[in-house]
Amino acid sequence: MKPNPGYCPAEAEGKRVRVWLAHGGVGATYDDPMVPPGWAADGPRGCCWEITGHPFDIAFYEVLH
């Protein structure tokens, strides 16, 4: 896992990511075969990479595909 740089990393653009949040938990995922794993890294429904000090900020990420 890599630390969140505060912006969408180039390696994650157009891909999906698994995230660990600042409060220590893993970002929610859905156990549904119709929903791809992880979160969209960018785009209209993509992650917010900004670091604001909120417990739900992304602390670490892993590119899935």
Secondary structure, DSSP 8 states (H G I E B T S, - for coil): -EE--SS--GGGTTSEEEEEETTS-B------TTS-SSEESSSTT-------S-TTSEEEEEE--
